[in-house]
Amino acid sequence: MSKDMVVILTALNLEYQAVRAKLASPQGHLHERGTRFEVGTVLGTSCRVALGLTNKGNHSAAVIAERAIQEFSPTAVLFVGVAGALWDTARLGDVVMATHVYAYHGGTSEDDGLKARPRVWEAAHGISQLGSHLARVNDWADETPVRGRAPQVRFGAIAAGEVVQNSKISAQARWIRQHYNDALAIEMEAAGVAQAGHLNGAPVAIIRGISDRADGTKSSAKDRSWQPRAAANAAAFATRLAVELVREREHSPMSQAGRALASDGRTAGVTNMAHNSTVGIMAGVVKESSVHVQGGPRAAGPVDLVAELNDLRQHLTFHHAEGALDDDTHREALAELETARRAAREDNSESSRKATMALKRLRGLVAEVPGLVARLGPLVVAAGDLS
């Protein structure tokens, strides 16, 4: 993971330009499949940002987000732009940061109507906490308040679908407000980005400036006036959030412990500290009051890696049976494991990259099961040594 890099994605050029204006010396970065990013630093800081354009829609956003995560291994992914307000809670120009995202087009059509079957992704706890703190500090906005009113940050659900919602009275508009009545805003990309982050273990924040009220006024003179202001407000809050995310990552106790171990000439380990208690540990290194425990055996080559992956399959099955992994996560985890196993058996220049990426995605899927995450650490390293 790159501790000083945050990916920011937008769907529209207007939104892209609003973020780009916050960056110093953006330089082009071409992905091997043709996707173009620009990498720069937030003005006046050392925080690096990889900026990309997804175009409209959840599907396109998911693909580009996945590509960006694998290309840059960022600290976090921020999706930034404009949205329509579903209720009067958020005013024009305000910023909404998603606490969770609904993919509202999931459903089943029955004789008595369309029944909602949404998918929901919650925002990462750390990002939500940091966003709330920045909103309380309230020094992120950099524009002169319009008519004496500074933009505010609102926190709540965002609904993401596949159509432009521009009505309060259509059948779909009424259905959305009935079934997703806690959603503050509505747009078309957040679900795709949230899913990509979930599968790759990358924290995601959805940040939207309110440019209209999804009430038939899109493309009006008022909307054209508010869109750039809403985009600029979202960009201002997002880049401030990016800077603070990187700062916290660089000063986190885990990062400091890693730097201390590196200065001692040792590889990464786990530092366990106990106060007024007795601890029994089989440790790799003991120095003074710190105990450094190696993460586990490291596979020495392709044959060992395949054997370790075969063993990992049994552990996935066990945690699924115990209820630690739900059916969907277990199924997706097995698919990534099989991709890694096939790559580990290959003997070409792409095998290392394929195996490493599959194992990183697998680690993201099982992020809430510490035992599996610990087992995957040395396997990701071993996969990187296949080439």
VOGU-3710 file (C-alpha; in Angstrom, 3 decimals, decimal comma):
1> mskdmvvilt> 0,000/0,000/0,000  1,262/3,468/-0,896  1,034/5,495/2,323  1,224/8,891/0,593  -1,145/8,181/-2,323  -4,905/8,680/-2,555  -6,927/7,930/-5,688  -9,633/10,465/-6,570  -12,111/9,561/-9,301  -14,813/11,637/-10,966
11> alnleyqavr> -17,491/10,904/-13,559  -17,668/14,280/-15,351  -15,017/16,574/-16,801  -16,430/19,440/-14,744  -15,762/17,456/-11,570  -12,336/16,348/-12,835  -11,279/19,935/-13,462  -12,447/20,976/-9,983  -10,134/18,395/-8,391  -7,297/19,037/-10,831
21> aklaspqghl> -7,294/22,709/-9,828  -6,284/21,557/-6,332  -3,184/19,723/-7,573  0,348/20,947/-8,165  2,191/19,805/-11,300  -0,099/16,935/-12,357  1,743/14,504/-14,632  0,180/11,979/-16,982  0,215/8,298/-16,035  -0,885/5,773/-18,663
31> hergtrfevg> -2,255/2,404/-17,583  -1,197/-0,533/-19,742  -4,801/-0,918/-20,947  -5,073/2,699/-22,051  -6,734/4,339/-19,051  -5,216/7,751/-18,384  -4,596/9,146/-14,921  -2,842/12,265/-13,709  -0,662/12,178/-10,612  0,091/15,334/-8,650
41> tvlgtscrva> 0,310/16,622/-5,097  -2,344/18,584/-3,258  -1,230/22,222/-3,288  1,028/23,050/-0,353  1,304/19,438/0,859  3,174/16,203/0,155  -0,059/14,240/-0,348  -0,002/12,554/-3,758  -3,243/12,140/-5,684  -3,894/9,917/-8,691
51> lgltnkgnhs> -6,810/11,514/-10,528  -8,968/9,587/-12,996  -12,169/9,949/-15,010  -14,670/7,065/-14,988  -17,514/8,503/-17,103  -21,134/7,961/-16,076  -22,588/4,813/-14,563  -21,822/2,282/-11,848  -20,345/-0,290/-14,225  -17,797/2,065/-15,753
61> aaviaeraiq> -16,956/3,464/-12,317  -16,349/-0,030/-10,910  -13,967/-0,983/-13,723  -11,880/2,188/-13,493  -11,844/2,063/-9,682  -10,613/-1,535/-9,778  -7,944/-0,559/-12,294  -6,820/2,423/-10,194  -6,602/0,373/-6,984  -4,431/-2,271/-8,615
71> efsptavlfv> -2,250/0,312/-10,363  -1,553/2,570/-7,373  -2,353/0,529/-4,202  -3,663/3,727/-2,563  -4,362/4,525/1,056  -7,978/5,232/0,032  -10,238/5,877/-2,956  -12,395/9,011/-3,004  -15,205/9,405/-5,517  -15,956/13,095/-5,965
81> gvagalwdta> -18,580/15,042/-7,886  -22,119/16,384/-7,898  -25,455/14,803/-7,044  -29,135/15,585/-6,697  -30,722/16,057/-3,281  -33,689/13,832/-2,439  -34,826/15,932/0,532  -34,454/19,490/1,753  -31,943/18,478/4,439  -29,027/19,178/2,103
91> rlgdvvmath> -29,040/22,629/0,507  -27,633/23,530/-2,873  -23,863/23,784/-2,587  -23,649/21,583/0,504  -21,453/18,482/0,506  -22,767/15,007/1,310  -20,346/12,343/2,504  -21,875/8,879/2,332  -22,199/6,849/5,507  -23,437/4,037/3,288
101> vyayhggtse> -24,322/3,504/-0,364  -27,458/1,846/-1,773  -27,434/0,144/-5,166  -31,158/0,748/-5,488  -31,802/-0,994/-8,804  -31,740/-4,429/-7,214  -35,289/-5,765/-6,977  -37,906/-8,295/-7,992  -40,929/-7,442/-10,122  -44,137/-9,024/-8,825
111> ddglkarprv> -47,837/-8,648/-9,528  -48,244/-6,108/-6,764  -45,239/-4,024/-7,770  -41,467/-3,786/-7,623  -39,970/-5,083/-4,384  -36,613/-3,617/-3,354  -33,584/-5,892/-3,050  -30,752/-3,424/-2,533  -27,089/-4,009/-1,963  -25,516/-1,786/0,659
121> weaahgisql> -21,905/-0,815/1,378  -20,961/1,040/4,546  -18,177/3,599/4,535  -14,960/2,610/6,293  -15,119/3,572/9,955  -11,827/5,457/9,983  -12,728/7,586/6,973  -16,169/8,355/8,402  -14,641/9,442/11,698  -12,080/11,649/9,972
131> gshlarvndw> -14,752/13,201/7,738  -16,888/14,026/10,767  -13,894/15,634/12,467  -13,127/17,822/9,439  -16,778/18,857/9,270  -16,646/19,958/12,913  -13,412/21,886/12,384  -15,119/23,459/9,359  -12,107/25,113/7,763  -12,057/23,184/4,482
141> adetpvrgra> -14,132/25,480/2,244  -12,050/27,868/0,159  -14,702/29,952/-1,589  -16,415/33,110/-0,435  -19,818/32,114/0,974  -22,693/32,691/-1,432  -25,168/35,185/0,045  -23,532/34,823/3,440  -24,044/31,040/3,589  -21,011/28,765/3,755
151> pqvrfgaiaa> -21,411/25,178/2,486  -21,890/22,512/5,128  -21,043/18,818/5,188  -23,927/16,395/5,629  -23,571/12,708/6,470  -26,042/10,075/5,332  -26,918/7,464/2,738  -26,447/8,001/-0,989  -28,555/6,117/-3,526  -26,810/5,013/-6,735
161> gevvqnskis> -28,727/3,769/-9,760  -28,429/3,487/-13,515  -30,628/6,377/-14,668  -30,539/10,146/-14,341  -33,201/10,957/-11,752  -34,827/14,290/-12,595  -38,324/14,135/-11,145  -40,114/14,202/-7,816  -43,420/12,889/-9,144  -42,533/10,018/-11,501
171> aqarwirqhy> -43,326/6,455/-10,396  -39,641/5,678/-9,921  -39,027/8,887/-7,973  -41,854/8,043/-5,571  -40,596/4,440/-5,266  -37,063/5,580/-4,410  -38,261/8,026/-1,773  -40,508/5,343/-0,298  -37,890/2,564/-0,053  -34,753/4,668/0,488
181> ndalaiemea> -36,179/7,480/2,536  -32,948/7,959/4,524  -30,892/8,696/1,389  -29,829/12,338/1,225  -28,673/12,309/-2,397  -28,937/10,318/-5,594  -26,372/9,670/-8,339  -25,037/6,968/-10,702  -21,532/5,806/-9,724  -21,094/5,312/-5,973
191> agvaqaghln> -22,210/1,659/-5,921  -19,631/0,653/-8,505  -16,771/2,348/-6,672  -17,914/0,939/-3,314  -17,992/-2,589/-4,731  -14,498/-2,237/-6,221  -13,162/-0,997/-2,893  -14,840/-3,854/-1,034  -13,344/-6,512/-3,294  -9,852/-5,028/-3,066
201> gapvaiirgi> -9,757/-4,079/0,610  -9,412/-0,376/-0,204  -11,282/2,159/1,976  -13,730/4,238/-0,089  -15,329/7,628/0,550  -18,138/9,034/-1,614  -18,201/12,842/-1,547  -20,884/14,730/-3,476  -21,716/18,394/-3,845  -25,447/19,108/-4,166
211> sdradgtkss> -26,119/20,805/-7,507  -29,867/20,192/-7,918  -32,885/18,652/-6,218  -33,673/15,843/-8,705  -36,936/17,633/-9,386  -36,945/18,437/-13,097  -34,568/21,401/-12,923  -31,492/19,663/-14,347  -30,044/21,523/-17,345  -31,749/24,714/-16,206
221> akdrswqpra> -29,872/27,999/-15,786  -29,969/27,480/-12,021  -28,455/24,030/-12,339  -25,713/25,311/-14,657  -24,922/27,937/-12,038  -24,792/25,518/-9,116  -22,944/22,613/-10,779  -19,479/24,212/-10,805  -19,905/25,534/-7,272  -21,059/22,155/-5,970
231> aanaaafatr> -18,189/20,410/-7,757  -15,675/22,894/-6,315  -17,032/22,386/-2,792  -16,821/18,595/-3,116  -13,264/18,885/-4,463  -12,230/21,176/-1,592  -13,531/18,791/1,071  -12,164/15,697/-0,702  -8,634/17,030/-1,101  -8,584/18,145/2,532
241> lavelvrere> -9,723/14,652/3,506  -7,007/13,118/1,316  -4,305/15,212/3,004  -5,473/14,201/6,479  -5,728/10,520/5,502  -2,127/10,506/4,333  -0,964/12,440/7,395  -2,645/9,981/9,739  -1,242/7,016/7,831  2,296/8,400/8,000
251> hspmsqagra> 2,030/9,088/11,738  0,130/5,976/12,763  1,731/3,787/15,481  1,931/0,894/13,009  3,902/2,970/10,505  6,258/4,210/13,230  6,809/0,670/14,497  7,591/-0,480/10,969  10,155/2,294/10,505  11,747/1,425/13,854
261> lasdgrtagv> 12,094/-2,220/12,880  13,555/-1,276/9,526  16,174/0,931/11,217  17,198/-2,082/13,334  17,836/-4,074/10,155  14,942/-6,490/10,679  12,078/-7,337/8,390  8,504/-6,419/9,283  6,992/-8,111/12,311  4,346/-7,594/14,979
271> tnmahnstvg> 5,149/-5,685/18,148  3,239/-6,887/21,210  3,229/-4,769/24,357  1,879/-5,838/27,754  1,561/-3,795/30,925  1,333/-5,380/34,400  0,689/-8,843/32,943  2,450/-12,026/31,921  2,637/-13,019/28,261  3,872/-16,299/26,837
281> imagvvkess> 4,948/-16,041/23,185  7,093/-18,000/20,740  8,864/-15,057/19,138  11,257/-14,513/16,286  13,033/-11,574/17,957  12,975/-10,328/21,567  14,589/-6,986/22,356  14,171/-5,247/25,699  10,401/-4,885/26,315  9,291/-5,456/22,710
291> vhvqggpraa> 8,527/-8,867/21,261  8,639/-9,160/17,472  6,669/-12,057/16,039  7,127/-13,044/12,416  3,905/-13,262/10,450  4,348/-16,922/9,512  6,342/-19,216/7,241  7,257/-17,787/3,896  6,762/-19,975/0,870  10,086/-20,433/-0,922
301> gpvdlvaeln> 8,874/-20,921/-4,478  6,007/-21,846/-6,797  5,633/-25,413/-5,459  5,529/-24,266/-1,827  3,108/-21,471/-2,716  0,698/-23,881/-4,384  0,807/-26,125/-1,334  0,138/-23,160/0,964  -2,786/-22,071/-1,207  -4,262/-25,556/-1,102
311> dlrqhltfhh> -4,031/-25,400/2,685  -5,627/-21,942/2,695  -8,703/-23,338/0,931  -9,382/-25,541/3,979  -9,153/-22,520/6,262  -11,620/-20,587/4,083  -14,052/-23,493/4,284  -13,653/-23,668/8,058  -14,342/-19,957/8,597  -17,327/-20,160/6,251
321> aegaldddth> -18,746/-23,061/8,262  -18,180/-21,090/11,475  -20,124/-18,113/10,069  -17,174/-15,714/9,815  -17,594/-15,576/6,017  -21,014/-15,271/4,388  -21,922/-17,280/1,291  -21,184/-14,517/-1,236  -17,829/-13,626/0,301  -16,836/-17,288/0,552
331> realaeleta> -17,712/-17,898/-3,093  -15,769/-14,849/-4,295  -12,821/-15,728/-2,038  -12,616/-19,231/-3,525  -12,661/-17,759/-7,035  -9,726/-15,448/-6,217  -7,881/-18,325/-4,554  -8,282/-20,459/-7,678  -6,973/-17,585/-9,832  -3,901/-17,364/-7,605
341> rraarednse> -3,360/-21,145/-7,718  -3,490/-21,225/-11,514  -1,084/-18,309/-11,756  1,318/-19,929/-9,274  1,547/-22,989/-11,538  2,360/-20,926/-14,629  5,885/-20,159/-15,709  5,791/-16,809/-17,478  6,369/-13,139/-16,776  2,702/-12,501/-15,894
351> ssrkatmalk> 2,354/-15,250/-13,256  3,745/-13,203/-10,378  1,508/-10,202/-11,079  -1,619/-12,364/-11,517  -1,030/-14,313/-8,327  -0,212/-11,189/-6,300  -3,283/-9,269/-7,481  -5,590/-12,239/-6,821  -4,211/-12,670/-3,299  -4,559/-8,952/-2,579
361> rlrglvaevp> -8,193/-9,081/-3,678  -8,675/-12,168/-1,510  -7,139/-10,333/1,451  -9,646/-7,538/0,936  -12,538/-9,980/0,919  -11,518/-11,576/4,245  -10,340/-8,361/5,909  -12,668/-8,937/8,882  -11,139/-12,357/9,685  -7,733/-11,655/11,289
371> glvarlgplv> -6,576/-15,277/11,112  -6,987/-15,391/7,346  -5,388/-11,968/6,864  -2,337/-13,144/8,842  -1,995/-16,234/6,650  -2,274/-14,211/3,469  0,512/-11,758/4,340  3,478/-14,077/3,649  1,666/-15,605/0,655  1,368/-12,202/-1,041
381> vaagdls> 5,129/-11,759/-0,538  5,831/-15,243/-1,913  3,680/-14,565/-4,965  5,711/-11,441/-5,672  8,856/-13,605/-5,763  7,566/-15,914/-8,502  9,083/-13,885/-11,329
//
